[in-house]
Each structure stands twice: as C-alpha cells, then as structure tokens.
Amino acid sequence: MKRESTIPEDLFVTHGKEVEEIFRRAVRQELLKRKKLGYSIATWKDGKVVVLKPEEIPVSEDDKEPNTKEVE
C-alpha cells in the first residue's frame, strides 16, 4: 500500500521568507556563474528585452545580498 504525502495549502505562506531567500541565493549563484564564464544574460528593462554582457551583469562576488534589481 502506497502512502501519499500531502502538502499543506499554506506551505508557501508559512515559509515564504525562507523560500524567497533560497531563490535569491540561487539567482545570485547563477548570475555569478554566467559572469565568470563570460556568458551574456537576457533581462527585461523598460518593457523591452535587453541582453547584458558579462561585465554588465549587476552582481559582485563580494555582495552578501544579490543586486538583482535590474535583472528581475
């Protein structure tokens, strides 16, 4: 007999801060990786798609918080 697990409806409400922090760290790691490897990224700015060169990616290795305001 297989036991089904259930996910509470309020899971993301209850743990929203933790989930947001995990996503922020993941985005920062990916931006750093792309910058180091010399890859461009596509982002949205003023209603248009913009491609940023690696040196334009707004993230620094020193930052504790991701600087992703322009890359949302």
C-alpha positions in Angstrom: 0.0 0.0 0.0 1.5 3.3 -1.1 1.2 6.2 1.3 0.5 9.6 -0.3 2.1 12.7 1.2 0.1 15.9 1.3 1.4 19.4 1.0 -0.4 21.9 3.3 -2.2 24.7 1.4 -0.4 27.4 3.4 3.1 25.9 3.0 4.5 28.8 0.9 2.7 31.4 3.1 4.1 29.9 6.2 7.7 29.5 4.8 7.6 32.4 2.3 10.7 34.2 3.7 12.8 31.0 3.6 11.7 30.2 0.1 12.4 33.8 -1.1 15.9 33.6 0.4 16.6 30.3 -1.3 15.5 31.7 -4.7 17.6 34.9 -4.1 20.7 32.7 -3.4 20.1 30.6 -6.5 19.7 33.6 -8.8 22.9 35.1 -7.4 24.8 31.9 -7.9 23.6 31.6 -11.5 24.5 35.3 -12.2 28.0 34.8 -10.8 28.5 31.6 -12.8 27.4 33.3 -16.0 29.5 36.3 -15.4 32.6 34.2 -14.6 32.1 32.0 -17.7 31.7 35.0 -19.9 28.0 34.4 -20.8 25.5 37.2 -21.5 22.1 37.2 -19.9 18.7 38.4 -21.2 16.6 40.6 -18.9 13.6 42.9 -19.0 14.0 46.7 -18.8 11.5 49.4 -19.6 9.2 47.0 -21.3 11.9 45.5 -23.6 14.2 42.6 -23.6 17.8 43.7 -23.1 20.9 41.5 -23.4 23.6 42.3 -20.8 27.3 41.4 -21.5 29.0 39.6 -18.7 30.7 42.7 -17.4 27.3 44.4 -17.2 25.7 41.8 -15.0 24.8 43.6 -11.8 26.3 41.1 -9.2 29.6 41.2 -7.3 31.4 38.3 -5.6 31.7 40.5 -2.5 27.9 41.1 -2.2 26.1 39.2 0.6 22.8 40.1 -1.0 22.2 39.8 -4.7 22.0 43.1 -6.6 19.3 41.9 -9.0 17.1 45.0 -9.1 17.8 45.5 -12.8 17.6 41.7 -13.5 14.1 40.8 -12.4 
